[in-house]
Amino acid sequence: MDHLDGNVLAGPATDLFAFELSMAQGQCGSCDDIAALGQCMVYGPPMGYVARCRNCDSVLAVIIERNGQRSVNMRGLRWIRVPDQYSPSTSAAPWRK
């Protein structure tokens, strides 16, 4: 099966996060690879979106939409680092208004 570029996650994640998910960095819980989520391999519709590590192919995150609701599972990520533009010390953080 062909995979998509990780930047495709920006679409379905727009309503879920106050930052662009594809620009965030994360660490794979299996191989410890650190990369922007936009660099992961994504397998997509119609089953939802499955993001896999670019290095070891482990599942990092799953985003599904069913009955008008979105669910996210990020069990494969050890951590996520939000881009600096949304740092709590800046006024750009939309949740800090």
C-alpha positions, -999 to +999 in steps of 0.1 A: +000+000+000+013+035-009+017+060+019+011+097+020+033+124+033+028+132+070+017+167+061-017+152+052-024+151+090-028+189+090-063+184+075-080+160+099-062+174+129-072+210+124-103+208+146-085+188+173-054+209+180-046+246+184-014+241+164-005+225+130+002+189+139+024+182+109+048+209+123+051+194+158+081+172+166+076+139+182+096+109+195+088+074+184+082+052+214+097+022+197+130+033+181+134+068+197+136+086+163+128+123+167+112+141+137+085+165+126+053+146+123+051+159+088+079+134+080+060+103+091+044+079+067+006+082+067-019+056+054-052+072+048-088+073+039-112+056+039-101+038+071-089+070+088-053+081+091-025+059+105+008+077+110+038+054+111+074+061+121+097+070+091+125+049+107+109+017+121+074+017+107+057+015+142+023+031+146+027+066+160-009+079+159-043+070+146-070+096+137-105+083+128-138+099+122-170+081+128-205+093+133-193+129+130-168+125+159-130+124+156-108+101+178-071+103+183-047+077+196-011+088+200+001+058+220+032+053+198+046+088+205+067+092+236+062+130+235+052+159+212+069+193+210+046+221+199+061+246+175+076+278+191+049+300+176+025+285+201+048+288+231+029+299+262+052+329+264+040+344+231+007+361+224+002+338+194-011+310+216-048+310+208-057+293+241-040+321+261-064+349+252 
